Amino acid sequence: MDTYLTRKLSHAHKWQKSPICKKICPQCGKGFVVKSYTKQQICCERACSDKYRIRKKQHTCPGCGKDFFTRPGSDQKFCSIPCSAKNARKHRAPLSEEVKDRISRKLCRLYEKGLFNPFWNYKTGRMLLKRHGVVVHYRSSYEKKALSMLDKCEEVTSIQVEPIRIPYTNPEGRIRRYIPDIVVQLQRRKKYVIEVKSNCFAFKSSNVCKYRAAWKYCKDRGMLFLMMTEDVLFPSDNGSTTTSLQEIVRATAAIPVRRLCYLGR
């Protein structure tokens, strides 16, 4: 009990001897006095403090130029999260090729474990290529059909899914990486780089840059770039499918990939 009273008396003694600070209330404008241990006090009383805390300040968003309000003490600079993210992307330093490759490999490992799938709206999964004895993954029903067709071709010795990455420049001037769907190798050591795409997406302007880069990449390395659409995967003549790679190449030759790759030159 004596210790408690001693502590209380010493505290009161320090309060009496503590220096005094003079402040002006930002809400009502009156002056008030506080002790040094309560120098963080902003307003003169609780009512002014509640009003000051509720009051909002007007700012201008540096991203879109709109006016927005914040509470006192807030360090918010942009009007919304999307506006802040868009501005951060503009000033963000470009990632190096090593970092991009590390991110891509990590996403591939997560995709194989079933923890990440950027194509939730597509039919994805794994399938066994019976003739080659290899399990591969597909990202759409079109890719599954193309893999089954190529597995039946006797000229094909190996099938790889997304093994190469081709750098290209998009219409906005940024450097991106294009990953073709399938790469097959023949008995005579010739390789085909195949892109599986629907007709509604095949000839979009955003894909032309990819096809140009892929055509040049294959031409420099002695490979051939092909595109397989539903016209090749699901022919209308009696529902029959092609079983020879030469028939597939002959069918894909009707698709104007070469003319499309040389547009704008």
C-alpha positions, 0 to 999 in steps of 0.5 A: 500500500505504501508503495502505491501511495508513493508512486501516486505522489511521485507522479503528481509531483512530476506533473506539477513540475512538467513544462507547459506547452501552448497550442492553438486548436485547429478546429475552433482557433482557441489557445490552450495549454498542455503538459509536456507528456500530453504534447501530442494533443491536437485539439483543446477538448474532446468535442473539437477533436471529434469534429476535427477527426470527421472533417475531410480535406480536398485533394487532386488526383495526380493520375486522373485529375479528379478531386477527392476528399481524405481525412486529416493525417491520411497520406492518400495520393490517388483517388482510387486503387486502380488509379494508383496501380495504373500510375505505378505501372507507368513509373515501374522499372522494366523487369529483367529477362532473368526475373521474367523467366523465374516468374514464368517457371514458378507459375508453371510449377503452380499450374502443374500442381493445380494451384494456378490456372490463367484459363479458368474459362477454357477446358484444360487438363492433362492427356497421354500421348499413347504413341510417344508415351508422354503426358502433356498439358493442354489449355483448351479443347482445340489444343487437345484435339491438335495434340491427339491429331499430331500423336497419330502422325507417323512422321512425328518423332517428338512433341513438346508443349510450349518449349520456346519463348520468342521476344516481340514488340507489341503495338504499344512499343513494349517488349513481350514474350510469345510462347507458341503452343506446340513444337513437333520434330520429324524423322528427317530432323525438321521442326514445326512450330504450331500455334493453335487458335480459333478463327475469331482470335487468329487474325486480331491486330494484337496477334500480328506482332507475335506471328511476325516474330515467330515467322522470323524466329523459325526462318532463322533456325530452319523451322516452319511456323504453322497455324491450326484453326477449327478449319483444320481441327474440325473439317466439315467433309464427313467429319473425317480428320487428317492423320498425316502431317503433310495433310495438316501442312497442306490444310494450314497452307490455306491460312494466310499466315505468311501474308499476315506476317509480312503486313506492314513491311 
